[in-house]
């Protein structure tokens, strides 16, 4: 059956109304506050680890390495226990931007696709989230290094 133009317009209006009803609305100020609090808590935990490692007699570089290691491990464990995704849902970018968010971005696909096997599941899907971050991070650092090198050659830097 051929639909008339009026019926198509009516369906389009109904669809737009449906989309408006099911699309979640977000208060930007509240989202920013939640991200600030979440990121702040993660950073405070990191600072506590740094301070504690310093009290144990570790130098700054070693303490920083241990801090990163512990935060990544905690993030992966919390991801495996399905707790970190809840933190991300509440805290948004505050949980995704620190190193813990990157660890979650690697661990989550590995956990999700483990049923497909070691190679085609975990091996192929583990970097679906983190891969672009790694790629563009390396590319940006290469590009900035090139600009810096050229600047050094011409005495700009």
N, C-alpha and C positions, 0 to 999 in steps of 0.2 A: 504494500500500500504506500502510496505517495503521501507524505506529510505536507500539510500546507505551511506556508511561511509563518502564519500566526501560531501554529502549534509548535514549530521549532523555536520561535521567540519565547513562548511560554515555558517550554522545557529549559531553555537557556536561563531564564529568570529563576526558575525553581532550583536549578543546579547552583546558580550563584548564591541564592539564599541558603541552600544546604552547606555550601563551602564556608560561608560566613559563620554559620552556626557551629560547625565542627572545627574551625580553625582556632587554635588556642590564642588567647591574647596575653601579652606580657607587659608588666609594668617595668619600664626600663630602669627607673631608679631603684626599685626593689631588686631586680636582677643584678645590677651593678653592686649593690650593697652585699648581696649574698656572695658574689664572686670575690669581693674585697675581703669579706670575713673568711671564706674558705681558703683563699690563697694566703691570707695572713696567718691562719692556723698552720697551714703546711709549712710556711716559712719559719714560724716560731718553733715548730718541731725540728726543722733543720738547724736552726740556730741553737737549740738546746743540745742537739747531737754534737754540733761543732764545739760548744762550750765544754760539754762533758768529755769529749775526746781530748780537748786541750788540757783539761784538768788531769787526765790520765798521762799527760806528758808527750802527746803526739804533736808534731809540728803542724803548721797551718795546712800545708799541702796534703799531708797524710790524713789529717782530720777531715779535710774537705772530701777526700776520696772515700773515707768511711761514711761520711754523711750521705754522699750520693748513693753509695752502695746500699745503705740501710733504707733510704727513702725509696729506691727502686724496688728493693726486695719487699718492703711493706706494701707498695702499690700493687705489685704482682700478686702477692698473697691476698690482698683485699679484693682484687679483681677476680681471682679464682674462687673466693668465697661469696662473690656477687654483692659485695659491700661497696666497692669503689664506684660501680656504675650508679648507685644511689647517691653517693656523694657528688658525682658529676651532674646528675639530674638536678640536685638542689643547688650546687655551687657554680655550675656552668664553667666559664673560662677560668675561674679561680682554681678549679681542680684540673683543668686541661692544660694550662700553660706551664706550670712547673714540671720538673723532671718526672714527677709522679704521673702526670698525664701522658707523657711520652711512653713511659713503661706500660701504662694501661692500654695505650694505643697499639702496642706490640702484643701484649698478652691476650687481650680480648679476642682478636681474630684467631689466635692459636687455639684458644679454648673453644671458640664457637665451631671451628672447622676440624677439630680433632677426630670426629667420627668419619671423616672422609679419608683418613690415613695420614701417615707421616709425610709422604711426598706431596700428594695432590691436595691434601687438607692443610696441614700445618705449614709445610714447605712453600706451597704456592700462595697461601693466603695470609701468612704472618705479617707481611709488610703492607697490606692493603691500606691501612690507615697511616702508618708511620712512613711508608715509602716515599710519598710526595714530599714530606717534611725533610727527609734525608736528602732526596734529590735536589730540591730547590735550595736547601741549606748549603750543600756542597757547591752547587752552581753559583750561588750568590757570593760565597767566600772566594771561589776561584775568580769571579769577575772583579770583586773588590781588590783582590791580590794583584790582578793584572793592572787595574787602574793605579794602584799604589806603585807598582814596579815602573810603569810608564812615567808616573809623576816623579819618581826618584831619578829616572834617567834624564829628565828635563829639568831637574832641580826644583820642582814645585814643592816637594816634601823634604 
